[in-house]
């Protein structure tokens, strides 16, 4: 009977144990992502900035370099971390191994080739613009193929987990993961669409308004949801926070609803119908999304630390002598002050959504 409260807590906060049959972590994502971020995105961005500042001959290709910088930074930096981490942890959260153990390697191959073609293609812009457009299209096709296989692999796990319900920790955050899949799929499809449009119109620059929409779509349906899902599932355990025993799914649905209200008016052909109405509707979506993010930060208790943690609840029900750990944390300092970057990230997130909300309301 003494183990019953502990079992209930584990149901709420714990991820799946590694178990057997799971694919290993694909570390090459990290190295390739860092390489194209530093030598691709940052270098191209630096060249674009210098060209603009000193009126160099490359200035005529400023927009092209700027868009290339954005793609490499967004996809290489975030994708190089999000894709392997989700392929590694989601099967373990769900308790369902990947059907094909080489799936991370397959996704990585498409991902790396796509980044390589995108980077090389932009180098040809001043020399042969048509060749650059074809190379960009090939890059988009590889990217779409890799993301499609990634979505298939994760979606299969989610459907299998729904049937078996092996891990009670997984269903609450499942809507966030579905948003991530929709975000990756939509962004990859938009990338192919823009590449085809560039080829048809013989342009080295993607349609700016669509490009901006794609970036906002990626941020809203990939970056935020993946961060929230892992925070909800792992922070209570590793930072000794309250268990996620509140209606997580309702928050996820509210967040998705608010993000769609924000993004739909930004669709170019809808925006052109009535700009003032689109801007007002989008502002409402922003305010609602800011409320969702602030509510999440409050429920996580990561910045305030005023709620009872899952361990305090457990110890009240089953008192037990144990070696004291660091104040408010489950470790003994062997990993250093790893919590500080997490606190900093959520502090900036809170400040960012507050300022964004104020900006939209005035």
N, C-alpha and C positions, 0 to 999 in steps of 0.2 A: 504493500500500500504506500510505503514511503516514496517509491519511485514514480507514483502516478503524477504528481505535480511537475516533476522534471520532464516526464514524457510529454505532458501537454505543452510545456515551454518549447521543447524540441520541435514539436509539430509546428509551432508558430514561426520560429526564427531560423531553424537549421536548414542548411543546404544538404544535398545528398552527399554521402561519403563517396570517395573516389570509386570504390568497388572494382569490378573486373569488366573487361570488354570495352572500356572507353579508349578513344583515340588519344594519343599523346598531344601535348601542346605544340603548335606549329610556330616555333620561335622565329623562323625566317620572315614572317610578317613584320615583326618588330624591326629587324635590321633593314629590310627593304623600305619600310615606311620611314624610318629615320634617314636613310640615304636620300630618298627623293624629297623629303622635307627640307633637309639641309642643302643638298647640292642641286635640287630641282626647284622647289617652291621658294626658298629663301634667296637663292642666287638669282632666279628670274625676277623676283620681286625687287631685289637690289638694283638689277640692271634697269628695270622699268623706272624706279625712283630716280636713279642717277640721270637717265635719259631725259626725264621730265625736268629735273632741277637745272641741268647744264645745257639743255637744248641740243643734245647729241643727235647724230643722224638716225639713231634707232627710235627717235621720238614718234615717227609715223606708225610704229608698231607697238606703241605704248599700251593700247587697249588689249591687243592680242597677248602681250606679255603679262598684263595685269590679270586677264582671265586664266591664263596658264598657271600663273602663280596661285590664284585662288583654288583651282582644281587640285593642283598637287598638294597644297597645304591642307585642304579640306579632306581629300580622299586618302592621300598618303599618310598624313599625320593621324587623323582620327580613324580611318579605315584600317590602318596598320595595327591599331590596338583593338578596335571594336570587333572586327571580324574574328581574329584568333581567340580573343577572350570569350566571345559568345559561343563560338564553336567548341570551346573547351568546357565552359561552365554550364551552359544551358542543358546539355545532356545529363550532367551530374545533378543539376537542380531537379530535373524531371525524373531522374532515375532510369532513363532510356538511352542506351548507347547509340552512337551514329551507326546507321545501317552499313555504310561503306567507310571503313576505317581510314581510307586515303582521302576522304572528302576535304579535310583541311588543306592537304597538299594540292588537290585539284583547284580549289578556290584560290589558293595562293598563286598557282601558276598563271591563271587568268588575270589575277590582280596585278602581279608583277609585270607581265607582258603589256597589259593595258597602260600602266604608268610609264613604262619604257617607251612605247610608241607615242604617247602623248608628249613626253619630254622631247624626244627626237623630232617629232613632227613640227613642233614650234621652232626648232632650230632652222628648219628649211623655209620658214616664212619669208625672209628677205630674199632667198635665192629662187625658190620655186613654190609659189603660193598654192598652185593646184595640187602638187605633190603633198604639201602640208595638209591640205584639206582631206585627201584620201587617207593619209596616215592617221589623222585625227578620227576619221570614221572607223578605221580598223581598231583603233584604241577603244572607241566607244562600244564596238561590237564585243571585243574581248571583255570589257568591263561588265557589260550587260550579261554575257554568258556566265561569268564568274559569280555575279550577284544572283542570277537565276538559280544556279546550282546551290548556292548558299541558302537561299530562301527555301528551296525544295528540302534540303537537309534539315533545317530547323523546323519547318512546318510539319514535316513527317514526325519529328520527335514530339512536338506539341500535340498533334492528333493522337499519337500513341499514348502519351501521358494522360490525356483526357479520358481515354478508354480505361486505363489501368489505375489511374489516380495513385501512383506509387508514392509520390512525395507531396504531402499537404502544403509544403512551403511554396510550391510552384504555381498553383492556380491563381492566387491573388495577384501576382505580377504578370500573368500571361497576357492581359491586354496591353501592357507596356511593350512586351516582346512582339506582339502582333503589329503594334505601331512601328517598331523598328524595322520589321520585314517590309511593311508598306512603304516606309521611308526610303529604304535602300532600293526597292523595286521601282518606285516612282522616280527617284533621282536618276537611276541608271537608264530608265526609259526616256526621260527628258534629255539626258546626255546624248543618246543616239539620235533623238529627234533634232536636236540642235546641230549635231554633226552633219546629218543629212541636209538640213536647211542650209548650212554653210556651203556644202558642195553644190547644191542646186543653184544657189544665188552667187556662187563664185566669190565668197567672202571669207576672209581669214578671221573675222570677228563673229562670235556667236551673238544672236539677237540679245541685246543687253537686258531688256525688260524680262525676257524669259529666263535668262541666266540668273538674274537677281531672284526671281521667283523660285528657281531650283535650289538656290542656296538657302533661302528662308524655309523652304519645304524640308530640306535635309536637316537643318537645325531643329525644326519643330518636331519632326517625326523620327529622327535618329538620335541626335546628340542628347536632347533632354530625356526622352523615354529610357534609353539604355542606361544613362546615369542614375535615373530614379529607381529603376528596377534593381540594379545591383546595390544601391544604397539601402533600399528597403530590406533586401535579403541578407546583406552581409554586415552592415554597420552595427545592428544590435549585438551581434556576436563579437565582432572584433573591436568595437569601441564601447561596449557595455552600455547600450542604450535601451529604451523601452522596446518591448516586443511589438511587432507589427500586427497587433490584434484589433486594429481598427479597420473600417471598410476601405481597403486599398483599391479594390476594383472600382468602386464608385468614384474615387479620386481620379483613377486612370481614365474612366469614361468622361468625366467632367473636363479633364485636361485635353482629351482628344476633341471633344466638342468645341472647347474654346479655341483650340489651335485651328480647327477648320473654319470657325467664324473669322479668325484673323487672316487665314490664307486664301480663302475663296475669293474675296474681293480683290486680291492681288493678281489673280489670273488675268493676263493681259487683255483678252477680249472682253472680260467682264468689267475690268477697270475702265475701259474706254466707253462703256455704255453711260455711266454716270460717275464721274470721278469723285464728287463730293460725297455721294452716298457710299461709295466703295471705301473711301478714307474713314468715314464715320463708323461703318460696320467693322472695318479692320481694327479701329481703335478700341471698340467694345471687346473684340476678341482678345486683344492684347491685355486689357484690364482683367478680363476673366482668367486668362492664363497666368497672369501675375498673382492673382488670388490663389490659384491652384498651387503654384510653386511655393508661395509663402506658407500655405496650409501644410504642405508636405514638410517643409523645413521645421515647422512647429511640431508636427507629429513625430518626426524623427528625434526631436529634442537635442539635436547635435550642437546647437549654438547656445541654448538656454540651460540645459541640464537641470531642469526643475521637476521632472517626472520620475516616477519610480522605475528603475531598470528591471529587466527580466530577472536578473540574478538576485536583486533585492527581494523581489516577490518570492522567488524560489527559496531563499534563505529564511524568509519569514515563515514559510510553510514547513521547511525541513532544515532546522538549524544544524550547522555542521562546522567543525573546526577546520580551517584551511590556512595555508601560508598566505600572508597579506600580499596583494599585488600593488601596482601603482595606483594611486588615488583615482578612482573613477574609471579605471581601465583594467582589462583582464590579463595583461602581461606583466613581466617583471623588469621591463626596460631592455630586454635583450635585442629588440628590434629598433632601438633608438626612439626618438620622438616622431614616429611615423604619422601620428594623428594631426600634427600641425599643418601640413599641406592640405589635409582634408578640411580642417576648420577654415583655413584661408580660402579654399575653393568655395565653400558654402557661404562664407561671409561675403565674398564678391558676388556670388549668385544672388544672395538676398539684396545686396545694395543695387545690383544691376536691375532686378525686376522692380524694385521700388522706384528707381529713377525712370525706368521705362514707363511704369504706370503713371507717374507724375507727368512725364512728357506727353503722354497720350491724353491726359485729362485736362490739360491747360489749353 
